[in-house]
Amino acid sequence: MQPTVQVIIDNSYLEKEVERQVNERLIDMGIGTWWDMKRLQYETSRSYDWLMEYVIYDPRVRNFSKQKNGRWLFKAKDMKEFLNKYFDEL
C-alpha cells in the first residue's frame, strides 16, 4: 500500500490567488507600444472598413497614426485613450 497525501484547499483563497496572478500577467503584458490594424480590429471588435471610415480618417487620430509601406501603425497608448474618450461618438 502506497502512502497518500490529502490536500485541502480553501476555494475562496484559490479564486483570489488565481485572480491576483492573472492581473499581474495582464499588467506585465500592457497595451504595447504600437498597434497595427489587426490589433486595432481586435481591440475594437470592428471591421477594417468601419475603422477606416470612423477612426482612421478622423483628424484627431493623425497625431498618433501613420501609414508606412501600405501598413497602418498607431501609438497604442494614444489610440486607447482616443477610443475611450470618444467611445460615445464612434
C-alpha positions, 0 to 999 in steps of 0.5 A: 500500500502506497502512502497518500497525501490529502490536500485541502484547499480553501476555494475562496483563497484559490479564486483570489490567488488565481485572480491576483496572478492573472492581473499581474500577467495582464499588467506585465503584458500592457497595451504595447507600444504600437498597434497595427490594424489587426490589433486595432480590429481586435481591440475594437471588435470592428471591421477594417472598413468601419475603422477606416471610415470612423477612426482612421480618417478622423483628424484627431487620430493623425497625431498618433497614426501613420501609414508606412509601406501600405501598413497602418501603425498607431501609438497604442497608448494614444489610440486607447485613450482616443477610443475611450474618450470618444467611445460615445461618438464612434 
